[in-house]
Amino acid sequence: MQQPPPLWQVIGASVRGAAHMRENKPCQDAVQWHQADEFAVLAVADGHGSERSPYSDRGAQIAVEVAVALLHSLYTGFLTGPGSLSAVKRYAEEQLSEKIVREWRERVKKDYAANLSDGEVEREPLKERDLLAGYGSTLLAALLAQDFLLFLQLGDGDILAVAGDGTVARPIPRDERLIANETTSLSTPDAWREVRVAFLPIHDENPVLVLLSTDGYANSFVSDQDFLQVGADYLRLIREEGIEWLASQLEAWLNEASAQGSGDDITVGLAFRSALSERGR
């Protein structure tokens, strides 16, 4: 008997920006996910890449690892009894952001100390604020289950939720304070206070597609409306060609978007919800 597909099927890609290639800079973005039968976790991050943040590629990688691990633990640890959804919502709004930021900072300090000790580069120990700034990164993350979606966002980038009819919405509105290259960050003081959280019950199997992307993607489109349309386009392509086909094309499309658009690194994570009929329910 053929196994039903996972509830959420996840794909993603991260590409080095065209401008970064010309300047011989590494990709500062990162993406990571965990896909289980009944839930999925997805995270993307964008390291700042400035002179003040020379290790932000590592900062972004640490960010997605921490987010995926903690959201995975949240799902498996809380959803075990009556009232569990309200417990998840309360924990996410009151404690999760602080825990993510604290874990990221602890991992960053260990990474820096390890590189000091193995002689990767010769450098003096830094003050904590400067050390954290050296790894500075944004973070977008999602926990996707059958009955709810949980989103977290710190800094720029986009989260899109696409309904079955192709309607696209942002579950977390854009932060109007973020203009030009200014962004909130895991490295800023009291960063956990800047994390925005959205907990959304699922109704009528909507949304069917969730997209997380770093800001290099939206900045590659002429208008925000053109960018939002990409959510509906991805849904149509998945339905016509399948998610595995889309996964095989994604990296090339992101490279093209960067070359013709922002020139920045671009990272996209996509999660497609399987129909209940496909899962035998």
Secondary structure as a PSIPRED ss2 file (coil, helix, strand):
# PSIPRED VFORMAT (PSIPRED V4.0)

   1 M C   1.000  0.000  0.000
   2 Q C   1.000  0.000  0.000
   3 Q C   1.000  0.000  0.000
   4 P C   1.000  0.000  0.000
   5 P C   1.000  0.000  0.000
   6 P C   1.000  0.000  0.000
   7 L C   1.000  0.000  0.000
   8 W E   0.000  0.000  1.000
   9 Q E   0.000  0.000  1.000
  10 V E   0.000  0.000  1.000
  11 I E   0.000  0.000  1.000
  12 G E   0.000  0.000  1.000
  13 A E   0.000  0.000  1.000
  14 S E   0.000  0.000  1.000
  15 V E   0.000  0.000  1.000
  16 R C   1.000  0.000  0.000
  17 G C   1.000  0.000  0.000
  18 A H   0.000  1.000  0.000
  19 A H   0.000  1.000  0.000
  20 H H   0.000  1.000  0.000
  21 M H   0.000  1.000  0.000
  22 R H   0.000  1.000  0.000
  23 E C   1.000  0.000  0.000
  24 N C   1.000  0.000  0.000
  25 K C   1.000  0.000  0.000
  26 P C   1.000  0.000  0.000
  27 C C   1.000  0.000  0.000
  28 Q C   1.000  0.000  0.000
  29 D E   0.000  0.000  1.000
  30 A E   0.000  0.000  1.000
  31 V E   0.000  0.000  1.000
  32 Q E   0.000  0.000  1.000
  33 W E   0.000  0.000  1.000
  34 H E   0.000  0.000  1.000
  35 Q E   0.000  0.000  1.000
  36 A C   1.000  0.000  0.000
  37 D C   1.000  0.000  0.000
  38 E C   1.000  0.000  0.000
  39 F C   1.000  0.000  0.000
  40 A E   0.000  0.000  1.000
  41 V E   0.000  0.000  1.000
  42 L E   0.000  0.000  1.000
  43 A E   0.000  0.000  1.000
  44 V E   0.000  0.000  1.000
  45 A E   0.000  0.000  1.000
  46 D E   0.000  0.000  1.000
  47 G E   0.000  0.000  1.000
  48 H C   1.000  0.000  0.000
  49 G C   1.000  0.000  0.000
  50 S C   1.000  0.000  0.000
  51 E C   1.000  0.000  0.000
  52 R C   1.000  0.000  0.000
  53 S C   1.000  0.000  0.000
  54 P C   1.000  0.000  0.000
  55 Y C   1.000  0.000  0.000
  56 S H   0.000  1.000  0.000
  57 D H   0.000  1.000  0.000
  58 R H   0.000  1.000  0.000
  59 G H   0.000  1.000  0.000
  60 A H   0.000  1.000  0.000
  61 Q H   0.000  1.000  0.000
  62 I H   0.000  1.000  0.000
  63 A H   0.000  1.000  0.000
  64 V H   0.000  1.000  0.000
  65 E H   0.000  1.000  0.000
  66 V H   0.000  1.000  0.000
  67 A H   0.000  1.000  0.000
  68 V H   0.000  1.000  0.000
  69 A H   0.000  1.000  0.000
  70 L H   0.000  1.000  0.000
  71 L H   0.000  1.000  0.000
  72 H H   0.000  1.000  0.000
  73 S H   0.000  1.000  0.000
  74 L H   0.000  1.000  0.000
  75 Y H   0.000  1.000  0.000
  76 T H   0.000  1.000  0.000
  77 G H   0.000  1.000  0.000
  78 F H   0.000  1.000  0.000
  79 L C   1.000  0.000  0.000
  80 T C   1.000  0.000  0.000
  81 G C   1.000  0.000  0.000
  82 P C   1.000  0.000  0.000
  83 G C   1.000  0.000  0.000
  84 S H   0.000  1.000  0.000
  85 L H   0.000  1.000  0.000
  86 S H   0.000  1.000  0.000
  87 A H   0.000  1.000  0.000
  88 V H   0.000  1.000  0.000
  89 K H   0.000  1.000  0.000
  90 R H   0.000  1.000  0.000
  91 Y H   0.000  1.000  0.000
  92 A H   0.000  1.000  0.000
  93 E H   0.000  1.000  0.000
  94 E H   0.000  1.000  0.000
  95 Q H   0.000  1.000  0.000
  96 L H   0.000  1.000  0.000
  97 S H   0.000  1.000  0.000
  98 E H   0.000  1.000  0.000
  99 K H   0.000  1.000  0.000
 100 I H   0.000  1.000  0.000
 101 V H   0.000  1.000  0.000
 102 R H   0.000  1.000  0.000
 103 E H   0.000  1.000  0.000
 104 W H   0.000  1.000  0.000
 105 R H   0.000  1.000  0.000
 106 E H   0.000  1.000  0.000
 107 R H   0.000  1.000  0.000
 108 V H   0.000  1.000  0.000
 109 K H   0.000  1.000  0.000
 110 K H   0.000  1.000  0.000
 111 D H   0.000  1.000  0.000
 112 Y H   0.000  1.000  0.000
 113 A H   0.000  1.000  0.000
 114 A H   0.000  1.000  0.000
 115 N H   0.000  1.000  0.000
 116 L H   0.000  1.000  0.000
 117 S H   0.000  1.000  0.000
 118 D C   1.000  0.000  0.000
 119 G C   1.000  0.000  0.000
 120 E C   1.000  0.000  0.000
 121 V C   1.000  0.000  0.000
 122 E C   1.000  0.000  0.000
 123 R C   1.000  0.000  0.000
 124 E C   1.000  0.000  0.000
 125 P C   1.000  0.000  0.000
 126 L C   1.000  0.000  0.000
 127 K C   1.000  0.000  0.000
 128 E H   0.000  1.000  0.000
 129 R H   0.000  1.000  0.000
 130 D H   0.000  1.000  0.000
 131 L H   0.000  1.000  0.000
 132 L H   0.000  1.000  0.000
 133 A H   0.000  1.000  0.000
 134 G H   0.000  1.000  0.000
 135 Y C   1.000  0.000  0.000
 136 G C   1.000  0.000  0.000
 137 S E   0.000  0.000  1.000
 138 T C   1.000  0.000  0.000
 139 L E   0.000  0.000  1.000
 140 L E   0.000  0.000  1.000
 141 A E   0.000  0.000  1.000
 142 A E   0.000  0.000  1.000
 143 L E   0.000  0.000  1.000
 144 L E   0.000  0.000  1.000
 145 A C   1.000  0.000  0.000
 146 Q C   1.000  0.000  0.000
 147 D C   1.000  0.000  0.000
 148 F E   0.000  0.000  1.000
 149 L E   0.000  0.000  1.000
 150 L E   0.000  0.000  1.000
 151 F E   0.000  0.000  1.000
 152 L E   0.000  0.000  1.000
 153 Q E   0.000  0.000  1.000
 154 L E   0.000  0.000  1.000
 155 G C   1.000  0.000  0.000
 156 D C   1.000  0.000  0.000
 157 G C   1.000  0.000  0.000
 158 D E   0.000  0.000  1.000
 159 I E   0.000  0.000  1.000
 160 L E   0.000  0.000  1.000
 161 A E   0.000  0.000  1.000
 162 V E   0.000  0.000  1.000
 163 A C   1.000  0.000  0.000
 164 G C   1.000  0.000  0.000
 165 D C   1.000  0.000  0.000
 166 G C   1.000  0.000  0.000
 167 T C   1.000  0.000  0.000
 168 V E   0.000  0.000  1.000
 169 A E   0.000  0.000  1.000
 170 R C   1.000  0.000  0.000
 171 P C   1.000  0.000  0.000
 172 I C   1.000  0.000  0.000
 173 P C   1.000  0.000  0.000
 174 R C   1.000  0.000  0.000
 175 D C   1.000  0.000  0.000
 176 E C   1.000  0.000  0.000
 177 R C   1.000  0.000  0.000
 178 L C   1.000  0.000  0.000
 179 I C   1.000  0.000  0.000
 180 A C   1.000  0.000  0.000
 181 N C   1.000  0.000  0.000
 182 E C   1.000  0.000  0.000
 183 T C   1.000  0.000  0.000
 184 T C   1.000  0.000  0.000
 185 S C   1.000  0.000  0.000
 186 L C   1.000  0.000  0.000
 187 S C   1.000  0.000  0.000
 188 T C   1.000  0.000  0.000
 189 P C   1.000  0.000  0.000
 190 D C   1.000  0.000  0.000
 191 A H   0.000  1.000  0.000
 192 W H   0.000  1.000  0.000
 193 R H   0.000  1.000  0.000
 194 E H   0.000  1.000  0.000
 195 V C   1.000  0.000  0.000
 196 R E   0.000  0.000  1.000
 197 V E   0.000  0.000  1.000
 198 A E   0.000  0.000  1.000
 199 F E   0.000  0.000  1.000
 200 L E   0.000  0.000  1.000
 201 P E   0.000  0.000  1.000
 202 I C   1.000  0.000  0.000
 203 H E   0.000  0.000  1.000
 204 D C   1.000  0.000  0.000
 205 E C   1.000  0.000  0.000
 206 N E   0.000  0.000  1.000
 207 P C   1.000  0.000  0.000
 208 V C   1.000  0.000  0.000
 209 L E   0.000  0.000  1.000
 210 V E   0.000  0.000  1.000
 211 L E   0.000  0.000  1.000
 212 L E   0.000  0.000  1.000
 213 S E   0.000  0.000  1.000
 214 T C   1.000  0.000  0.000
 215 D H   0.000  1.000  0.000
 216 G H   0.000  1.000  0.000
 217 Y H   0.000  1.000  0.000
 218 A H   0.000  1.000  0.000
 219 N C   1.000  0.000  0.000
 220 S C   1.000  0.000  0.000
 221 F C   1.000  0.000  0.000
 222 V C   1.000  0.000  0.000
 223 S C   1.000  0.000  0.000
 224 D H   0.000  1.000  0.000
 225 Q H   0.000  1.000  0.000
 226 D H   0.000  1.000  0.000
 227 F H   0.000  1.000  0.000
 228 L H   0.000  1.000  0.000
 229 Q H   0.000  1.000  0.000
 230 V H   0.000  1.000  0.000
 231 G H   0.000  1.000  0.000
 232 A H   0.000  1.000  0.000
 233 D H   0.000  1.000  0.000
 234 Y H   0.000  1.000  0.000
 235 L H   0.000  1.000  0.000
 236 R H   0.000  1.000  0.000
 237 L H   0.000  1.000  0.000
 238 I H   0.000  1.000  0.000
 239 R H   0.000  1.000  0.000
 240 E H   0.000  1.000  0.000
 241 E H   0.000  1.000  0.000
 242 G C   1.000  0.000  0.000
 243 I H   0.000  1.000  0.000
 244 E H   0.000  1.000  0.000
 245 W H   0.000  1.000  0.000
 246 L H   0.000  1.000  0.000
 247 A H   0.000  1.000  0.000
 248 S H   0.000  1.000  0.000
 249 Q H   0.000  1.000  0.000
 250 L H   0.000  1.000  0.000
 251 E H   0.000  1.000  0.000
 252 A H   0.000  1.000  0.000
 253 W H   0.000  1.000  0.000
 254 L H   0.000  1.000  0.000
 255 N H   0.000  1.000  0.000
 256 E H   0.000  1.000  0.000
 257 A H   0.000  1.000  0.000
 258 S H   0.000  1.000  0.000
 259 A H   0.000  1.000  0.000
 260 Q H   0.000  1.000  0.000
 261 G C   1.000  0.000  0.000
 262 S C   1.000  0.000  0.000
 263 G C   1.000  0.000  0.000
 264 D C   1.000  0.000  0.000
 265 D C   1.000  0.000  0.000
 266 I E   0.000  0.000  1.000
 267 T E   0.000  0.000  1.000
 268 V E   0.000  0.000  1.000
 269 G E   0.000  0.000  1.000
 270 L E   0.000  0.000  1.000
 271 A E   0.000  0.000  1.000
 272 F E   0.000  0.000  1.000
 273 R E   0.000  0.000  1.000
 274 S C   1.000  0.000  0.000
 275 A C   1.000  0.000  0.000
 276 L C   1.000  0.000  0.000
 277 S C   1.000  0.000  0.000
 278 E C   1.000  0.000  0.000
 279 R C   1.000  0.000  0.000
 280 G C   1.000  0.000  0.000
 281 R C   1.000  0.000  0.000
